[in-house]
Amino acid sequence: MAGHLPPSRPIRKPGVLRRTLDAIGGYTTYCCSDPSCDVQVRVRGMEPGEQRYYQELAADHARHGNRA
């Protein structure tokens, strides 16, 4: 179909245990959106600009997709 975008990947979220521990400790965990990648970035106590940087770092699979 012309004019339609391909389906996007679902956003990966940390598991229930990680989200619970994050809530207790005041952390936020960002995961890579690629299902084959296990990169996670966990942050706490940062300003929104800094936190956004780490969110984008976790989402940018090209930066960590070729890890050996």
C-alpha positions in Angstrom: 0.0 0.0 0.0 1.4 3.3 -1.0 1.8 5.9 1.7 1.9 3.6 4.6 4.8 3.2 7.0 6.0 -0.3 8.0 5.0 -1.4 11.4 7.3 -0.1 14.1 8.9 -2.4 16.7 7.2 -2.5 20.1 9.0 -0.6 22.8 10.9 -2.9 25.1 10.2 -2.4 28.8 12.1 -3.7 31.8 10.4 -6.7 33.6 8.1 -6.3 36.6 10.8 -7.0 39.1 13.1 -4.4 37.7 10.3 -1.8 37.5 9.4 -2.6 41.2 13.0 -2.2 42.3 13.4 1.0 40.3 10.3 2.5 42.0 11.6 1.6 45.4 15.1 3.0 44.7 14.0 6.0 42.6 15.7 4.7 39.4 14.5 4.7 35.8 15.6 1.9 33.4 15.7 2.4 29.7 16.1 -0.6 27.3 17.2 -1.0 23.7 14.2 -1.4 21.5 15.9 -4.2 19.5 14.6 -7.6 20.9 18.0 -9.2 20.3 19.9 -6.6 22.3 20.2 -6.7 26.1 21.5 -3.2 26.7 19.9 -1.4 29.6 20.7 2.1 31.0 19.6 2.7 34.6 19.7 6.3 35.9 18.7 8.1 39.1 18.9 11.7 40.4 19.6 13.5 37.1 18.2 16.6 35.5 15.7 16.0 32.6 18.3 16.9 29.9 20.8 14.4 31.3 18.2 11.7 31.7 17.0 12.3 28.1 20.6 11.7 26.8 20.7 8.3 28.5 17.3 7.4 27.2 18.4 8.2 23.7 21.6 6.3 24.2 19.7 3.2 25.2 17.3 3.5 22.2 20.1 4.0 19.6 20.9 0.4 18.7 23.5 1.5 16.2 25.7 2.7 19.0 25.8 -0.7 20.8 24.5 -3.1 18.2 27.9 -4.4 17.1 29.3 -5.3 20.6 31.3 -8.5 20.7 
